[in-house]
Amino acid sequence: MDTICLQGRTVSSDDLGVVRALIAQHPDWHRTALSLHLCELWDWRNEAGRLKDMAARTLLLKLQARGLLQLPPAQRRTRRPCAQAPALVQPELRPEWSTPIEGCLESVRPLRLELAQSLPLRRRVGQLLAQYHYRGFNGAVGENVQYLAKDNRGREVAVMVFGAAAWKVAVRDQFIGWSAAQRQAHLGGIANQQRFLLLPWVRVPHLASHLLALATRRLPTDWQARYSHRVWLVETFVEAHRFAGTAYKAAGWIPLGQTTGRTRQDRQRTLQTPRKTVWVYPLDPAFRQHLRTP
């Protein structure tokens, strides 16, 4: 297939292969789950940073109309509003939640990362991110691991979400040294830290880097237990005009350079998204060997 332009995106044969693979690997996904996952995978967002879910869904329908793929059956509508994607309810803050948590790191240790597996805990993670993260949160789609961090008194201090890796990142792909075929085969071996939030009333020096170290230490085991395969590398994208990435540097993450600041369909080379610094953290010394296996 030659590249085609749909919904303002250039879709290549590689892109089509990714979509077909997702449909084959996740027969239980409905169309909303598929379109949201593609938005995360391609980092397809509007100017406000929101996922372009409807544009992705229209793109998928057009690909199906051309006979290039077969989507899962459309979900039947129910009387229950938002049956497939319940809206996030803003949390009701208890007085102690907004009381500043301050002091040295030792005063809040040991910290505990709660793996968000139950529906109530995942909803809590979503609530906190929706209310306090500058990019909001539309929920995680596809493979993902979420943590709610609490201090030694059981107080919530932070939230993390790890999900699917970005499809193409030039500096990351150069760092790994893999081919396009290897990337397509082993992209699932990379996790992307999609959200990291220290709650706004928490002011504890070195807490962020300490939590990053705790998360990367246990992420491979939690991912293996949940999805029966390992992740070998973690990536994240830090908006350069907002953050210096100090916590990532202190936790041993490696800065690889910046993204181009363009969306993939931006053939006129006009800046459309903020430039982001790409940081990675190897979870295994032999990560390249695992990700470049033929």
matplotlib code that plots the C-alpha trace (Angstrom):
import matplotlib.pyplot as plt

x = [0.0, 1.3, 1.0, -2.4, -3.6, -6.7, -7.9, -4.8, -2.5, -0.2, -0.8, 2.0, 2.0, 3.8, 1.0, -1.6, 0.4, 0.3, -3.5, -4.0, -1.7, -3.6, -7.0, -5.6, -3.9, -6.9, -10.1, -11.9, -11.3, -14.2, -13.6, -13.3, -10.5, -8.7, -8.9, -7.8, -4.9, -3.8, -4.0, -1.6, 0.6, 0.9, 0.7, -2.2, -3.5, -5.2, -3.7, -5.0, -3.2, -6.3, -6.4, -8.1, -10.3, -13.0, -10.5, -8.8, -12.2, -13.1, -9.7, -10.3, -13.7, -12.2, -9.6, -12.3, -14.3, -11.3, -11.1, -7.7, -8.8, -11.8, -12.8, -14.5, -18.3, -19.8, -21.0, -24.7, -25.8, -27.3, -29.6, -26.9, -24.9, -21.2, -21.5, -18.1, -16.2, -17.6, -16.9, -14.4, -16.0, -14.0, -12.8, -14.3, -11.3, -11.2, -9.6, -6.3, -5.9, -5.3, -3.1, 0.5, 2.7, 6.2, 9.5, 12.5, 12.3, 12.9, 9.9, 7.6, 9.4, 8.8, 6.7, 4.4, 3.3, -0.1, -0.7, -4.0, -5.8, -9.2, -11.8, -12.1, -8.3, -8.1, -10.9, -9.1, -5.9, -8.0, -9.8, -6.5, -5.0, -8.2, -8.2, -4.6, -2.5, -2.0, -2.8, -5.8, -6.5, -8.9, -8.2, -5.6, -6.3, -4.4, -1.6, -0.9, 0.3, -0.9, 0.4, -0.9, 1.9, 1.3, 3.6, 4.2, 1.0, -1.1, -1.5, -1.7, 1.4, 1.7, 0.3, 2.0, 0.7, 2.8, 1.4, 2.2, 5.3, 5.2, 5.4, 8.3, 10.8, 13.9, 16.3, 15.0, 15.1, 18.7, 19.6, 18.2, 19.6, 16.8, 15.3, 11.7, 10.8, 12.4, 10.5, 7.2, 8.0, 9.2, 7.6, 5.6, 8.9, 9.0, 6.7, 5.9, 5.4, 2.4, 1.6, 3.6, 1.9, 3.1, 0.0, 0.1, 0.1, 3.1, 6.4, 9.1, 12.6, 13.9, 10.5, 10.0, 13.3, 12.8, 9.4, 10.8, 13.4, 10.7, 8.6, 11.3, 12.4, 9.1, 7.6, 9.1, 7.6, 4.2, 4.0, 5.1, 2.4, -0.3, 0.5, 2.8, 5.7, 8.5, 9.3, 13.0, 13.1, 11.0, 10.6, 8.9, 8.5, 9.0, 7.8, 11.0, 9.4, 7.7, 10.2, 14.0, 13.7, 15.7, 14.0, 14.6, 18.3, 18.6, 16.9, 19.4, 17.3, 19.1, 18.2, 18.3, 17.4, 14.2, 11.2, 10.8, 7.8, 5.8, 2.9, 3.5, 1.1, 2.9, 4.5, 4.9, 7.2, 5.1, 5.4, 2.2, 3.1, 5.5, 9.0, 9.6, 12.8, 13.0, 14.2, 14.7, 15.6, 16.9, 15.3, 17.8, 21.5, 20.7, 17.7, 19.1, 19.6, 16.0, 14.5, 16.6, 15.9, 15.1]
y = [0.0, 3.5, 6.1, 7.7, 10.9, 10.5, 12.9, 15.0, 12.1, 10.3, 6.6, 4.2, 0.5, 0.2, 2.2, -0.1, -3.1, -1.8, -1.3, -4.8, -6.3, -4.5, -5.8, -9.4, -9.3, -7.7, -9.3, -8.1, -4.4, -2.3, 0.5, 3.2, 1.3, 0.8, 4.5, 5.7, 3.3, 4.5, 8.2, 7.3, 5.3, 8.0, 10.9, 12.3, 15.3, 18.6, 21.9, 21.5, 18.2, 16.1, 12.8, 13.1, 10.1, 11.0, 11.7, 8.4, 6.6, 8.3, 7.3, 3.7, 3.7, 5.1, 2.4, -0.2, 1.4, 1.0, -2.7, -2.3, -3.7, -5.2, -3.4, -5.2, -4.9, -1.6, -1.7, -1.4, 1.7, 1.2, 3.4, 3.7, 6.9, 6.5, 2.7, 2.1, 5.0, 6.3, 9.9, 10.7, 12.2, 14.9, 13.7, 15.3, 16.5, 15.6, 18.3, 16.4, 15.9, 19.6, 20.0, 20.5, 17.4, 18.9, 17.9, 15.8, 12.5, 10.5, 12.0, 10.3, 7.0, 4.2, 5.0, 2.5, 2.1, 0.6, -1.2, 0.0, -3.2, -2.8, -0.6, 1.7, 2.3, 2.9, 5.4, 7.1, 7.4, 8.8, 11.3, 12.7, 13.0, 14.5, 17.2, 18.0, 17.0, 19.9, 17.5, 16.0, 12.3, 10.4, 7.0, 4.4, 2.1, -1.1, -2.5, -0.2, -0.3, 2.4, 3.2, 5.3, 6.3, 6.7, 7.8, 6.1, 7.6, 6.3, 9.8, 10.0, 11.8, 10.8, 9.0, 7.2, 5.7, 3.5, 2.5, 1.8, 3.2, 5.8, 4.3, 6.4, 8.5, 9.3, 9.8, 6.7, 4.5, 5.6, 4.9, 1.3, 0.8, -1.3, -1.7, -0.8, -4.5, -5.0, -2.0, -3.4, -6.8, -5.6, -2.2, -3.9, -4.3, -0.6, 1.2, 4.9, 6.8, 8.7, 10.5, 11.3, 13.6, 14.8, 16.1, 19.9, 20.0, 17.7, 19.5, 17.0, 17.4, 14.4, 12.6, 12.5, 10.9, 8.4, 7.4, 7.0, 4.6, 2.6, 2.4, 1.3, -1.3, -3.1, -2.3, -5.3, -7.7, -6.0, -5.9, -9.5, -10.6, -8.6, -9.2, -12.3, -10.4, -8.2, -4.6, -3.8, 0.0, 2.9, 6.2, 9.4, 12.9, 16.0, 19.3, 21.3, 24.7, 23.5, 21.2, 20.7, 16.9, 17.2, 14.3, 12.0, 12.9, 12.3, 8.9, 7.8, 8.3, 9.2, 12.3, 11.5, 14.8, 16.5, 15.7, 17.8, 19.6, 18.5, 16.1, 13.3, 14.8, 18.2, 18.2, 22.0, 21.8, 24.1, 23.7, 22.3, 20.6, 21.6, 20.3, 17.5, 16.0, 12.3, 10.4, 6.7, 4.2, 0.7, -1.9, -4.6, -4.3, -6.4, -4.3, -3.8, -7.5, -8.2, -5.3, -6.1, -9.9, -10.9]
z = [0.0, -0.8, 1.9, 2.1, 3.9, 6.1, 8.8, 8.2, 8.9, 6.6, 7.0, 5.9, 5.4, 8.7, 10.4, 8.8, 10.0, 13.6, 13.5, 12.1, 14.7, 17.5, 16.3, 16.0, 19.4, 21.3, 19.9, 23.0, 22.4, 21.2, 18.7, 21.3, 23.0, 19.7, 18.7, 22.1, 22.1, 18.7, 19.9, 22.8, 20.5, 17.9, 20.5, 18.4, 20.3, 19.7, 20.7, 24.2, 24.6, 24.5, 22.6, 19.1, 19.7, 17.2, 14.5, 15.1, 15.0, 11.7, 10.3, 11.2, 9.6, 6.4, 6.4, 6.8, 4.0, 1.7, 2.6, 4.3, 7.7, 9.5, 12.7, 15.6, 15.6, 16.7, 20.3, 20.9, 22.7, 26.1, 28.2, 30.8, 30.0, 29.1, 29.4, 27.8, 29.3, 32.6, 33.3, 36.0, 39.1, 40.8, 44.2, 47.3, 49.3, 52.9, 55.1, 55.6, 51.9, 51.3, 54.4, 53.2, 53.5, 54.2, 55.6, 54.6, 52.7, 55.8, 57.5, 55.0, 54.5, 54.0, 51.0, 49.4, 45.8, 45.6, 42.3, 41.0, 40.0, 41.6, 39.9, 42.9, 43.1, 39.3, 39.6, 42.3, 40.2, 37.4, 39.6, 41.0, 37.5, 36.0, 38.7, 39.3, 36.3, 33.8, 30.9, 32.6, 32.0, 29.8, 31.2, 30.2, 27.2, 26.3, 28.4, 31.4, 35.0, 37.5, 41.0, 43.8, 46.2, 49.9, 52.7, 56.1, 57.4, 54.5, 53.0, 49.2, 47.7, 44.1, 41.1, 38.1, 35.0, 32.6, 29.3, 25.6, 24.1, 21.3, 17.8, 16.4, 18.4, 16.4, 19.3, 21.1, 18.1, 17.4, 21.0, 20.8, 17.3, 16.0, 12.5, 11.6, 11.6, 15.1, 16.4, 15.1, 16.7, 20.0, 20.7, 23.5, 25.3, 26.1, 28.6, 28.5, 31.7, 30.5, 33.8, 36.9, 39.4, 42.8, 44.5, 44.8, 48.6, 48.8, 49.3, 50.1, 48.5, 46.6, 46.8, 43.0, 42.2, 45.1, 43.7, 40.3, 41.6, 43.5, 40.4, 38.0, 40.4, 40.5, 37.1, 35.2, 37.8, 37.8, 34.0, 33.7, 36.2, 34.4, 30.8, 30.7, 29.1, 30.2, 29.5, 29.1, 28.8, 30.1, 28.2, 29.1, 27.4, 29.5, 28.2, 28.0, 28.6, 31.8, 33.5, 33.6, 34.3, 37.5, 39.2, 36.2, 36.2, 39.9, 39.5, 36.8, 33.7, 30.4, 28.4, 24.7, 23.1, 22.1, 19.9, 16.8, 18.2, 15.1, 14.7, 12.2, 9.6, 9.8, 6.4, 6.4, 9.4, 11.5, 15.3, 16.6, 19.8, 22.6, 22.3, 24.8, 26.2, 25.7, 28.8, 29.1, 31.8, 31.0, 33.1, 32.2, 31.1, 28.0, 26.9, 23.4, 22.9, 23.9, 21.8, 18.7, 18.6, 15.0]

ax = plt.figure().add_subplot(projection="3d")
ax.plot(x, y, z, "-o")
ax.set_aspect("equal")
plt.show()
